[in-house]
């Protein structure tokens, strides 16, 4: 299946530049499909993965800190 998306000139130039940089880094030519797959896969791998319990702890810490911040802001 083939598709086309329209982007402005600046975005197109940015994508072409980033694709070229990645080709140099990997030392091989990439199709646009390969380029996007690499970018999205790399992003997913770099994202921190938390357990449900860890996420709940962080959420609670942020909520408490926000309350403290509001108190400090108006003190």
N, C-alpha and C positions, 0 to 999 in steps of 0.2 A: 504494500500500500504506500502510496506517495502522497505527501501533503506539502503545502506551502504556507508559510506564515510571513506576514509583512512586518518589518521593523524599520525604524528610521535609520538613516545613514550612520549616525554615531554608534548605535547599538550593533549594526552590522560590522562596522570597523572594529569595535571592541571584541566581538565574538571571533572575528578572523584573527585578530592579534593574539587572543588567548589560545585559540586552537593552534596557531603556529608555535607559541611558547610551549604548549604541551607536547607537540610533535618533536620539538627540539629536546625537551626533557626526556621523553620516552625513546628518542632516536628512531622514530618510525612515523610514516604518514598515517593520518587518521581520517576516516570518513566522518561526516557530521554526526551520524548515528553513534559511532564509536566515541567521538568527543563528548557528546551529551551523556552517554551511558557512563563514561569514566567520571565525569564531573558529579553526576548524581550518586553514583556508587561511592565515590571518595567522600562526599559530604555525609552520607549516611554512616559510613564507617568512623568518621571523626566525631559524630554526635555522641555525647555521653549517654550511656544507657543506665538508667536507674531502676532499682526494684520499686515496687509499689510502696513499700515501707520507707525507703530512702526518699522517694518523692513526697510522701506525706510529711516526713520530718522537715524537709526543705520548705515545703509550703507553710508549715506551722512557724518556722523560724522567720520567714519573710513576713507573714501576717503580724507576728509579734514586733518585729523591727519597724514595720509601718506604723503601728500604734505608738511606739516609742518616738519615731521620727515626728509624728504629728504633735506629740506632747512637747518635744524639744523645740519645734518650729514656733509654737505660740508661747513658750515660756519666757 
